[in-house]
Amino acid sequence: MCSECASYDWSLDRSLLEWLAELVGIRIGLSVTEAELGRIVREAMTEFPVRSYKQVNDIFGRSALERLGLRGAVAAGKGVMVRVHERVGDAELVARAVAFVMERIVRPGVVSKECVAPGAGSDLIDQVCTTGYLPRVHIPQLECGISDTGARDCVEESLRLHGKKMADVVAVVVYEMQFGADRSPVVLGSQRNWNDLLELSDLFSSESVMASYGRFFDQRFVNYLAANYEVIGAVHWRKFEGLVAEYFHRAGFQVEIGPGRNDNGVDIRVWDDSLAADVSPPTLLIQCKRVKREIDKVVVKALAADVAWEGAQQGLLVATAGWSPGAREVVRTRSYQVTEVNRDAVQTWLEEMRAAGNGMWYPA
């Protein structure tokens, strides 16, 4: 145990912050200020106590990657037992299931059969779940991994010997060992995952709607916002328009984003892919509002007038806030073809745009 490690303010450690900046640049393609990295480190210090110098890079590296958009970076470092425990919640049952799988698949003949008895391993798993890092059981992997046949046989045997409840947890353990193994993302290497570096500050200050990984809004900003949705209200208004345009572009529509200024209230025009955009009325007219206050009925009425004027099928008012009761009432009573897309819906869009698993995405 290193008492100095716990009391030391790692958020002021220049060498650590420089290393984190390089790690984040290589793994997730973002250029982040030392102030932002220092904030992440301070938050991580309260959540994951540093107990040895060996843990420093691993703990803070995973925390920085997770907070900046690389989903699963923290969970990957917790080990199989902790990850399964977080999903199952029964420490004793998890310990028995892990021991059963190790005996049948990973290290036949090495793990004692007594390990699957009730009560075995519960103290250990309790300690793992309490500390998050220490102590931790190392689950060795076969070089060729766990085959689908071996995994199925193991689950079926646990069902026959110990019943469905045990078999369900064994299935989770096997899945984690197959697809969630402790492959550390905290490795610099020499090859970047992204072709360029994207300034995180641009998300809040730049009017550009060009993207290296995307058409109107970069995937790295998608990943970041999905992990930090509380800052959506601080995103530059033009970037917010780019986010909405990107969503419909990826959904297969033809998208025309307006100039950003002097657009007469219409930010984005969208056509169904089967229509000719140069001769057909838009399928959707979209107004984007990155605001904190409720959307007033005046804004809704203006968009409804634009929808009627251009012959569009529908208007969407996409905002980081909800509508006022008056806005909803005027749409209902006048049958306006205008739909509310509020803050919660935008968050759902971000999750849909974020790639499954570790947050990586590549252009088609």
C-alpha positions in Angstrom: 0.0 0.0 0.0 1.4 3.4 -0.9 0.0 6.1 1.4 1.7 8.9 -0.6 -0.2 7.8 -3.7 -3.6 8.5 -2.1 -2.7 11.9 -0.8 -0.8 13.2 -3.8 -2.8 15.6 -6.1 -2.4 13.8 -9.4 -4.3 16.5 -11.2 -1.3 18.8 -10.9 1.2 16.2 -12.1 2.5 17.6 -15.4 4.0 14.4 -16.7 0.7 12.5 -16.0 -1.3 15.2 -17.8 1.0 15.1 -20.8 0.8 11.4 -21.0 -3.0 11.5 -20.8 -3.1 14.1 -23.6 -1.1 11.8 -25.8 -3.2 8.8 -24.9 -6.4 10.6 -25.6 -5.1 11.9 -28.9 -4.0 8.4 -30.1 -7.0 6.4 -28.9 -9.9 8.7 -29.5 -8.6 11.5 -31.7 -9.4 14.5 -29.4 -7.0 17.3 -28.5 -7.9 18.2 -24.9 -6.6 21.0 -22.6 -4.6 20.2 -19.5 -7.4 22.0 -17.5 -10.0 19.5 -18.8 -7.7 16.5 -18.1 -7.0 17.8 -14.6 -10.7 18.0 -13.9 -11.1 14.4 -15.0 -8.3 13.3 -12.8 -9.7 15.0 -9.8 -13.0 13.3 -10.3 -11.3 9.9 -10.8 -9.4 10.4 -7.6 -12.6 10.5 -5.6 -14.1 7.5 -7.4 -11.1 5.2 -7.8 -8.5 5.5 -4.9 -4.9 5.1 -6.1 -3.2 2.5 -3.9 0.0 2.1 -5.8 2.2 3.8 -8.4 1.5 0.9 -10.7 -2.2 1.9 -10.8 -1.7 5.5 -11.8 -1.7 5.2 -15.5 -4.3 2.5 -15.6 -6.8 4.3 -13.4 -6.5 7.8 -14.8 -6.0 6.5 -18.4 -9.2 4.5 -18.3 -11.1 7.3 -16.6 -10.0 9.9 -19.2 -10.8 7.6 -22.1 -14.2 6.8 -20.7 -15.1 10.4 -19.9 -14.0 11.6 -23.3 -16.0 9.1 -25.2 -14.4 5.6 -25.3 -17.2 3.5 -23.8 -16.2 0.5 -21.7 -12.7 1.7 -20.8 -13.3 1.7 -17.1 -15.3 -1.5 -17.0 -12.6 -3.4 -18.9 -10.2 -2.8 -16.1 -12.4 -4.1 -13.3 -11.9 -7.8 -14.2 -14.4 -10.5 -15.0 -15.7 -11.0 -11.5 -16.5 -7.3 -10.9 -18.1 -6.9 -14.3 -20.3 -9.9 -13.8 -21.1 -8.8 -10.2 -22.3 -5.4 -11.5 -24.7 -7.2 -13.8 -25.9 -10.0 -11.4 -25.6 -8.5 -7.9 -25.1 -11.8 -6.0 -21.4 -11.9 -4.9 -21.5 -15.5 -3.7 -23.2 -16.8 -6.8 -20.7 -14.9 -9.0 -17.7 -16.4 -7.2 -19.1 -19.9 -7.6 -19.9 -19.3 -11.3 -16.4 -18.0 -12.0 -14.8 -20.9 -10.2 -17.0 -23.4 -12.2 -16.0 -21.9 -15.5 -12.3 -21.8 -14.6 -12.5 -25.5 -13.6 -14.4 -26.6 -16.8 -12.8 -24.4 -19.5 -9.8 -22.3 -18.5 -7.7 -24.4 -16.2 -9.2 -28.0 -16.0 -7.8 -29.8 -12.9 -6.2 -26.8 -11.4 -9.2 -25.2 -9.6 -10.5 -27.2 -6.7 -14.0 -28.7 -7.0 -14.7 -27.3 -3.6 -14.7 -23.8 -5.1 -18.2 -24.4 -6.4 -19.6 -25.1 -2.9 -21.9 -22.6 -1.4 -20.0 -19.8 0.5 -16.7 -20.4 -1.3 -15.1 -17.2 -2.6 -17.6 -14.8 -1.2 -15.1 -12.9 0.9 -12.9 -12.4 -2.1 -15.6 -11.2 -4.4 -16.8 -8.8 -1.7 -13.4 -7.3 -1.5 -13.1 -7.0 -5.2 -16.4 -5.2 -5.5 -15.6 -2.9 -2.6 -12.2 -1.7 -3.8 -12.8 -1.9 -7.6 -9.2 -2.9 -8.1 -7.7 -4.8 -5.1 -7.6 -7.7 -4.6 -8.4 -9.1 -8.0 -8.6 -12.6 -9.3 -6.8 -13.1 -12.6 -8.8 -15.1 -15.1 -6.2 -16.6 -17.5 -7.3 -16.9 -21.1 -6.7 -19.7 -23.5 -4.6 -18.6 -26.4 -7.4 -19.6 -28.9 -10.1 -18.1 -26.6 -13.3 -19.9 -25.5 -15.0 -21.7 -28.4 -18.7 -21.4 -28.9 -19.0 -25.1 -28.4 -17.1 -25.1 -25.1 -19.1 -22.2 -23.9 -22.4 -23.9 -24.6 -21.3 -27.2 -23.0 -20.2 -25.3 -19.9 -23.5 -23.6 -19.6 -25.4 -26.8 -20.2 -23.4 -28.7 -17.6 -24.0 -26.0 -15.0 -27.7 -26.2 -15.7 -27.7 -29.9 -15.2 -25.6 -29.8 -12.0 -26.7 -26.6 -10.3 -29.9 -25.4 -11.9 -31.0 -22.5 -14.0 -30.0 -19.7 -11.7 -26.4 -20.9 -11.6 -26.5 -21.5 -15.4 -27.6 -18.0 -16.1 -24.7 -16.5 -14.2 -22.3 -18.9 -15.8 -23.5 -17.8 -19.2 -22.7 -14.2 -18.3 -19.2 -15.2 -17.1 -18.5 -17.0 -20.3 -19.7 -14.1 -22.4 -17.4 -11.7 -20.4 -14.5 -14.0 -20.9 -15.2 -14.3 -24.6 -16.0 -10.7 -25.5 -15.2 -8.5 -22.5 -11.7 -9.7 -21.6 -9.3 -7.5 -19.9 -7.7 -6.0 -23.0 -6.3 -2.7 -21.8 -7.1 0.4 -23.8 -4.4 2.2 -21.9 -1.6 1.4 -24.4 -0.1 4.2 -26.5 1.5 2.4 -29.4 2.5 4.2 -32.5 -0.5 3.9 -34.7 -3.4 6.4 -34.3 -7.0 5.2 -34.4 -8.0 8.4 -36.1 -6.4 10.2 -39.1 -6.4 13.6 -37.4 -6.8 15.4 -34.1 -10.0 17.2 -33.3 -10.0 20.1 -30.9 -12.6 19.4 -28.2 -12.9 23.2 -27.7 -14.3 23.4 -31.3 -17.5 21.7 -30.1 -18.3 24.8 -28.1 -16.7 27.6 -30.2 -16.6 26.7 -33.9 -19.3 27.3 -36.5 -17.8 24.7 -38.9 -20.2 21.9 -40.0 -17.4 19.9 -41.7 -16.2 16.6 -40.3 -13.5 14.1 -40.9 -15.6 11.2 -39.6 -19.1 12.1 -40.6 -20.7 14.5 -43.0 -21.8 17.4 -40.8 -20.8 16.4 -37.3 -17.7 14.4 -36.3 -18.2 11.0 -34.6 -15.7 11.9 -31.9 -18.1 14.7 -30.8 -20.9 12.2 -30.9 -19.0 9.9 -28.6 -18.1 12.8 -26.3 -21.6 14.1 -26.0 -23.1 10.7 -25.4 -20.8 10.4 -22.4 -21.2 14.0 -21.3 -24.8 14.9 -22.3 -25.1 17.4 -19.5 -23.0 19.9 -21.6 -25.4 19.8 -24.6 -26.7 23.2 -23.7 -23.2 24.7 -24.1 -22.5 23.3 -27.6 -22.2 26.0 -30.2 -25.5 26.6 -31.9 -24.1 25.9 -35.4 -22.6 22.6 -34.1 -26.0 21.7 -32.8 -27.4 22.2 -36.3 -24.7 20.0 -37.6 -25.5 17.2 -35.1 -29.2 17.2 -36.2 -28.2 17.2 -39.9 -25.8 14.3 -39.3 -28.5 12.3 -37.7 -30.8 12.5 -40.8 -27.8 12.0 -43.2 -26.9 8.7 -41.5 -30.6 7.7 -41.6 -30.4 7.8 -45.4 -32.1 11.1 -46.2 -30.9 13.8 -48.5 -29.9 16.7 -46.2 -29.4 20.4 -47.0 -28.1 22.5 -44.1 -28.7 26.2 -44.3 -26.1 29.0 -44.1 -26.5 29.3 -40.3 -27.4 33.0 -40.5 -30.2 34.7 -42.3 -31.9 31.4 -43.1 -35.4 32.8 -42.6 -36.1 30.3 -39.7 -35.3 27.1 -41.5 -32.0 25.5 -40.5 -32.2 22.1 -42.3 -34.2 20.7 -45.2 -34.6 17.0 -45.6 -35.8 14.9 -48.5 -36.7 11.3 -48.7 -34.1 9.4 -50.7 -36.6 8.6 -53.4 -37.3 12.3 -54.1 -35.4 14.7 -56.3 -34.3 17.5 -54.0 -33.9 20.1 -56.7 -37.6 19.8 -57.8 -39.6 18.3 -54.9 -40.8 20.0 -51.8 -38.8 19.0 -48.7 -40.0 16.0 -46.7 -39.0 17.8 -43.5 -38.3 21.3 -42.5 -36.2 21.5 -39.3 -35.6 24.3 -36.9 -32.9 23.8 -34.3 -32.9 25.6 -30.9 -30.1 25.1 -28.5 -31.8 26.9 -25.6 -32.5 26.5 -21.9 -36.0 28.1 -21.9 -39.2 26.4 -23.0 -40.1 26.8 -26.7 -42.8 29.4 -27.1 -45.8 29.1 -29.4 -44.5 31.9 -31.5 -41.6 29.8 -32.6 -43.9 26.9 -33.4 -46.3 29.0 -35.4 -43.4 30.4 -37.5 -42.2 27.0 -38.4 -45.8 25.8 -39.2 -46.0 28.8 -41.6 -42.8 27.8 -43.3 -44.0 24.2 -43.7 -47.1 25.3 -45.4 -45.3 27.8 -47.6 -42.8 25.3 -48.9 -45.2 22.4 -49.1 -43.2 20.2 -46.8 -44.8 17.1 -45.2 -43.7 17.9 -41.7 -41.8 20.3 -39.5 -39.5 19.3 -36.7 -38.5 21.6 -33.9 -35.4 20.1 -32.4 -34.4 21.7 -29.1 -32.4 21.2 -26.0 -35.5 22.2 -24.0 -39.2 21.2 -24.1 -42.2 23.1 -25.4 -44.3 25.4 -23.4 -47.9 24.3 -22.7 -49.1 27.0 -25.1 -46.9 25.7 -27.9 -48.4 22.2 -27.5 -51.9 23.6 -27.4 -51.6 25.7 -30.5 -50.3 22.6 -32.5 -53.2 20.6 -31.2 -56.0 23.1 -31.8 -54.7 24.2 -35.2 -53.5 20.8 -36.4 -50.1 22.2 -37.3 -47.8 19.7 -39.0 -45.0 20.4 -36.5 -43.4 17.8 -34.2 -41.5 18.3 -30.9 -38.1 16.8 -30.6 -36.9 17.6 -27.1 -33.7 17.2 -25.0 -34.5 13.5 -24.2 -35.1 12.7 -27.8 -31.8 14.3 -28.9 -30.0 12.2 -26.3 -31.6 9.1 -27.8 -30.3 10.2 -31.2 -26.8 10.4 -29.9 -26.9 6.9 -28.5 -28.2 5.7 -31.9 -25.3 7.4 -33.6 -22.7 6.1 -31.2 -21.2 2.9 -32.4 -21.8 -0.2 -30.2 -19.1 -1.5 -27.9 -16.1 0.8 -27.5 -17.3 3.9 -29.3 -15.2 3.5 -32.4 -16.7 4.3 -35.8 -15.3 4.2 -39.3 -16.8 5.8 -42.5 -18.5 3.5 -45.0 
